[in-house]
Amino acid sequence: MLRTQIQLTPVQARRLRTLARRHGVSLAALVRQSVDQLLNDDARHPAARYRRAATLVGAFADRDGAKDLSRRHDEYLGQGDE
């Protein structure tokens, strides 16, 4: 694990310590759990899913070896009319 330092307001620190005791975990464990939850929630956000999907554009070749179908689909479709 990496050691890091954060600053909390007195109210945040008090409430987090109370919550950690209630859950029977350390303050550090509670913060790690909260960070994991935030990261998981962000990964499910539509914009994050779009970014992941966009990385796949052009990653796979079609049967003829073209990898630019997503950008040139109109041109390729037009070739079928010839």
C-alpha positions as a Markdown table, in Angstrom:
| # | Residue | x | y | z |
|---|---|---|---|---|
| 1 | Met | 0.0 | 0.0 | 0.0 |
| 2 | Leu | 1.0 | 3.6 | -0.5 |
| 3 | Arg | 1.1 | 5.9 | 2.4 |
| 4 | Thr | -0.7 | 9.2 | 1.8 |
| 5 | Gln | -1.7 | 12.2 | 3.8 |
| 6 | Ile | -5.1 | 14.0 | 3.7 |
| 7 | Gln | -6.5 | 16.9 | 5.5 |
| 8 | Leu | -10.0 | 16.7 | 7.0 |
| 9 | Thr | -12.2 | 19.2 | 8.7 |
| 10 | Pro | -12.7 | 18.6 | 12.4 |
| 11 | Val | -16.4 | 17.7 | 11.6 |
| 12 | Gln | -15.3 | 15.2 | 8.9 |
| 13 | Ala | -12.7 | 13.6 | 11.1 |
| 14 | Arg | -15.2 | 13.2 | 14.0 |
| 15 | Arg | -17.9 | 11.8 | 11.8 |
| 16 | Leu | -15.6 | 9.4 | 10.0 |
| 17 | Arg | -14.1 | 8.1 | 13.3 |
| 18 | Thr | -17.7 | 7.5 | 14.6 |
| 19 | Leu | -18.6 | 5.7 | 11.4 |
| 20 | Ala | -15.4 | 3.6 | 11.5 |
| 21 | Arg | -16.2 | 2.5 | 15.1 |
| 22 | Arg | -19.7 | 1.7 | 14.2 |
| 23 | His | -18.5 | -0.6 | 11.4 |
| 24 | Gly | -15.7 | -2.0 | 13.5 |
| 25 | Val | -12.9 | -0.9 | 11.1 |
| 26 | Ser | -10.1 | 1.6 | 11.3 |
| 27 | Leu | -10.4 | 5.1 | 9.9 |
| 28 | Ala | -7.9 | 4.1 | 7.2 |
| 29 | Ala | -9.9 | 1.1 | 6.2 |
| 30 | Leu | -13.1 | 3.2 | 6.1 |
| 31 | Val | -11.4 | 5.7 | 3.8 |
| 32 | Arg | -10.1 | 2.9 | 1.5 |
| 33 | Gln | -13.5 | 1.4 | 1.3 |
| 34 | Ser | -15.0 | 4.8 | 0.5 |
| 35 | Val | -12.4 | 5.4 | -2.2 |
| 36 | Asp | -13.2 | 2.0 | -3.7 |
| 37 | Gln | -16.9 | 2.8 | -3.7 |
| 38 | Leu | -16.3 | 6.1 | -5.4 |
| 39 | Leu | -14.1 | 4.5 | -8.1 |
| 40 | Asn | -16.6 | 1.8 | -8.7 |
| 41 | Asp | -19.4 | 4.3 | -9.0 |
| 42 | Asp | -17.4 | 6.4 | -11.4 |
| 43 | Ala | -16.6 | 3.4 | -13.6 |
| 44 | Arg | -20.4 | 2.7 | -14.0 |
| 45 | His | -21.0 | 6.4 | -15.0 |
| 46 | Pro | -22.2 | 6.6 | -18.6 |
| 47 | Ala | -19.4 | 8.9 | -19.6 |
| 48 | Ala | -16.8 | 6.5 | -18.2 |
| 49 | Arg | -18.5 | 3.6 | -20.1 |
| 50 | Tyr | -18.4 | 5.7 | -23.3 |
| 51 | Arg | -14.7 | 6.4 | -22.8 |
| 52 | Arg | -13.9 | 2.7 | -22.4 |
| 53 | Ala | -16.0 | 1.8 | -25.4 |
| 54 | Ala | -14.4 | 4.5 | -27.5 |
| 55 | Thr | -11.0 | 2.9 | -26.9 |
| 56 | Leu | -12.2 | -0.1 | -28.9 |
| 57 | Val | -13.0 | 1.9 | -32.0 |
| 58 | Gly | -10.6 | 0.6 | -34.7 |
| 59 | Ala | -9.1 | -2.0 | -32.4 |
| 60 | Phe | -10.4 | -4.9 | -34.5 |
| 61 | Ala | -10.1 | -5.4 | -38.2 |
| 62 | Asp | -13.0 | -6.5 | -40.3 |
| 63 | Arg | -12.9 | -9.5 | -42.6 |
| 64 | Asp | -11.0 | -7.5 | -45.3 |
| 65 | Gly | -8.5 | -6.2 | -42.8 |
| 66 | Ala | -9.9 | -2.6 | -42.6 |
| 67 | Lys | -9.6 | -1.0 | -39.1 |
| 68 | Asp | -11.3 | 2.3 | -40.0 |
| 69 | Leu | -14.9 | 1.2 | -40.5 |
| 70 | Ser | -16.2 | 3.4 | -37.8 |
| 71 | Arg | -14.8 | 6.5 | -39.5 |
| 72 | Arg | -15.3 | 5.6 | -43.1 |
| 73 | His | -18.6 | 3.7 | -42.9 |
| 74 | Asp | -20.4 | 5.9 | -45.4 |
| 75 | Glu | -17.6 | 5.5 | -47.9 |
| 76 | Tyr | -17.6 | 1.7 | -47.5 |
| 77 | Leu | -21.4 | 1.5 | -47.7 |
| 78 | Gly | -21.3 | 3.6 | -50.9 |
| 79 | Gln | -18.9 | 1.1 | -52.5 |
| 80 | Gly | -21.6 | -1.5 | -52.4 |
| 81 | Asp | -23.7 | 0.5 | -54.9 |
| 82 | Glu | -21.1 | 0.3 | -57.6 |
